[in-house]
């Protein structure tokens, strides 16, 4: 890993909350970030933590007076627990929720008054605000009037300690839990709404099941009504994994949460979850919990009884819960936070672009612990193309059989309503199905996939591809040929013209125009059959080394679709990773079967994301040298689209990208470096490509401009 000299000693972590003896959600986040961020970049982060006796009331003085002095001038102060030193304007402040402002009656009058002053003041003065959910992000915008670009969502995680493996009858015996039990974890305060479980407790007792609560009160929070249930009080953190794993079910009837870490801990433990349908909880749960109205005691009780007695429902919730929990990890949260801080440091201390550095064989790369080097994860992104998906998955099942290592097949479904999900469950039951509530595009789908897969090798295919039986094996052989190979591109052919090449990898010119290499060439062309090093692999059919994806930040989910693979390839090249083209790995592609060519949405996204990619990756020297050509190209294309395609979508997309220029410039700074790009095609060659795509009447131009 390259050391960033700009970053040395520049970030102080406010670990006051991590010093507290009792661990709640805020304390969990503070502890995880205080330990994981320094492990990512020990030269960047410095942890400041008061004695445990100063972690609570006296800790306000430590935080406001000692912390900013000890941090020193110019340092960023990362504050993961809602509060920060007022005097500093370089706080990166994590605001978990706005409960004290939205519901002051849940807290003591002193605490509410303090938060009404401090939270808005700190959030508005902060350099940047982090929050764990889209729900909390919307609250910050609506309640405090913060600009959306000053807020970043970094979801919380779940620790590796939580899992079915944590079952321990000895811990159960230690707490005297002789009968089956339903667990609720949370402080005994008003917003946790434990009083709504009274009816549930009665009905569970009739079944021979206890309702057990783990958690203590907080002096600054008003206590809630506690029904006649078994109360364990505060449970030491080391015993929680076993309690979750031993429970028959988990319930959380909370009225308000900014995220809901206990839900993920229960899901990771293989315990079915019944949960409130309020605030951020549906966002955290997805479809992996039974959601109920927390104010309806009858509905709560019925939900718990169903989960305990309906074996099919129970098995479904356990399966979905385990898959959902795998999408969240503290390592991912730390990396997202580190990437954000990268951009903030780059904005404060701009640095000249540096030459790409290639790792020597055997040199260490950043990577996520726990990846399986003997596993190939095969990912398909789908949205409402059941017809094409069935053919794609059938070809991949056969291709997986022919690989020399174990495989897992993962389908990310972007909110389909055409029966795609039912098809996967019935025809391909061994596949992991990640069901997203809405269409998050290829880039968003890949972000979810990378949080869930376990392989060191990740193959990615569009749902409109059919993969040759030996393609995966051949791509894997190419990827293993050298330690600096980060991606492998397949030979893609048009489904309607199988004698012509759709793509032989990606190429990028100095104007930032990304195109499919060798497009339109006959498949018997000698160059098509020749292996080659290429700029990158197109996302429609590619194999990636997971360590490369982790090091360069993976796919940018904000792209939605188009140019996300070009952006990834540029970052990878700047970090010294190579991409290879494997001509023997053949993939048939129904080009743009999902996203129609010439549609206003596609023209808009291509235009916007092209500008984003230049902002993130092009060094200043390249931008200055190529600016005349870039302007000429974009003006020409916008004019062509307006006259021939009768669409202003490319113009609107480019204008949207320009409005975001500074934001994406900052985001790309940690990865930016000099990369060798080819010369622009020129007008003649561009027209030849244009005519290649226009061979059939009515076929519009296809490129990535």
PyMOL commands that set and color helices and strands:
alter all, ss='L'
color gray80, all
select helices_A, chain A and resi 5-7+17-19+25-40+52-54+59-71+99-102+104-106+109-125+134-144+148-150+164-166+169-174+190-192+194-206+237-246+261-268+281-285+297-309+311-326+330-348+386-401+420-427+441-452+471-479+546-552+557-559+564-574+600-617+620-645+649-659+661-671+682-693
alter helices_A, ss='H'
color red, helices_A
select strands_A, chain A and resi 11-14+45-48+76-79+91-94+128-131+151-153+181-185+210-214+230-233+249-252+273-276+290-292+354-355+372-382+406-414+432-436+455-462+465-467+485-494+501-503+506-508+514-516+532-534+541-545+578-589+673-674
alter strands_A, ss='S'
color yellow, strands_A
deselect
rebuild
show_as cartoon
